[in-house]
Amino acid sequence: MAAATDAELLDRWRGGDMQAGDTLAGRYFMAIRSYFLNKAPAEHEDLVQETFMRLSSKRDSYRGASSFRVFLFGVARMILLEHLRAKQRAGRFDPMEHSVADVDGGRMSSLMAKGESHRMVLDALRELPLADQELLELYFWQKLTAGEIAELQGLPEPTVRSRVRSALKRVNGFYAKLASSPPREPVTVEGWLGELRDELENLSLALQV
């Protein structure tokens, strides 16, 4: 028997089937944990919990205009912005201008990545404006399409595709500063982003134990 779709589980959850809600949350738990790990490492567990609590209270507001996972990442994004704005002294955090490194000194790169190159890529990502860090992590790690990211960030899809290319160049630049030398070739960082996806999945599994 085919597994229930997100929409089917959500409908059952709305109807009072709490097990369906648990199944839906379990389906996305590691993805949401990965979303927070490199953005708010010290508080990521609390933010994951808050995301699913907020989802529970907002589940009736989902109307199906986008995929459920876009809706869920939208909830996570809202939680993250609230968290970063609370940490910012002036209460102003613009994801198009500010990076998580501006307000959050904590890092988890030594735990999240095995190799030095991978650790530097994670640190370089944190130097990007949050919108660009989020863009690359969702695109390479969560495999969201450019169209889904466009819905999430409220941008035209061609703009998202252009920003992926631009953000990759900026990560290469930050990496070169951290490494005191440029990557071996322009596509190296892009390849490492793909490899880091597997490491993050393994870390999320380890953190569940």
C-alpha positions, -999 to 999 in steps of 0.1 A, spaced: 0 0 0 13 34 -9 22 58 19 -3 85 26 5 118 10 12 150 30 -23 163 22 -40 131 33 -21 131 66 -29 167 72 -66 162 65 -67 133 90 -48 154 115 -73 182 112 -100 157 117 -85 147 151 -62 118 141 -32 127 162 -12 97 149 -15 112 114 0 144 128 28 125 144 35 107 111 36 140 92 59 156 117 82 126 117 84 128 79 99 163 81 116 163 115 152 158 102 147 183 73 136 210 98 164 201 122 189 205 93 173 238 84 182 252 119 215 235 125 238 259 106 217 290 114 211 288 151 232 258 164 229 265 201 191 268 200 183 245 171 164 219 192 142 246 208 135 261 174 126 227 159 101 221 187 87 256 183 82 250 146 61 219 151 41 236 179 34 265 156 25 241 128 0 225 151 -17 258 158 -16 269 121 -25 237 104 -60 248 96 -47 279 78 -30 258 51 -51 261 20 -30 241 -5 -18 271 -25 17 257 -22 31 223 -13 29 213 24 67 213 27 69 249 14 42 258 40 62 240 67 95 257 58 76 289 58 67 283 94 103 274 102 115 306 85 91 327 105 104 311 137 140 317 127 134 353 119 117 359 152 146 343 170 173 363 152 154 396 156 150 389 193 188 384 195 196 416 175 199 445 200 179 469 179 154 442 170 160 447 133 172 418 112 169 420 75 175 386 58 185 403 26 212 422 44 222 405 76 239 371 81 234 347 111 271 354 118 261 390 126 240 380 156 249 344 164 285 336 172 279 300 179 290 274 153 285 237 149 307 232 119 332 211 138 304 187 147 285 190 114 314 183 90 342 158 91 367 174 68 383 209 71 371 219 36 335 210 46 338 230 79 350 260 61 321 258 36 297 257 65 313 288 81 313 305 47 276 299 44 270 317 77 287 348 63 261 352 36 230 372 40 204 348 56 183 348 25 212 336 4 223 310 30 188 297 32 185 297 -6 216 274 -10 208 251 19 172 246 7 183 241 -29 213 217 -23 203 200 10 165 199 10 162 196 -28 135 223 -30 130 234 -66 137 270 -76 99 274 -79 93 262 -43 120 285 -30 105 314 -50 71 307 -32 89 306 1 109 338 -3 83 357 -23 105 361 -54 101 354 -91 116 320 -101 142 335 -125 154 357 -97 159 326 -75 179 309 -102 201 340 -107 206 343 -69 217 307 -66 245 314 -91 254 346 -74 253 331 -39 276 303 -50 302 328 -62 300 346 -28 305 314 -9 336 307 -30 348 342 -20 342 337 17 358 302 15 389 316 -2 393 341 27 389 314 53 412 291 35 437 318 25 435 303 -10 408 298 -35 390 265 -41 407 242 -66 380 250 -92 348 271 -92 325 240 -89 343 226 -58 321 244 -33 290 234 -52 301 198 -50 309 201 -13 274 214 -6 261 182 -21 284 161 0 274 180 32 238 170 27 248 134 35 268 144 65 239 165 79 215 136 74 239 114 94 242 140 121 205 144 124 202 106 129 229 106 155 213 135 174 181 114 176 198 86 195 
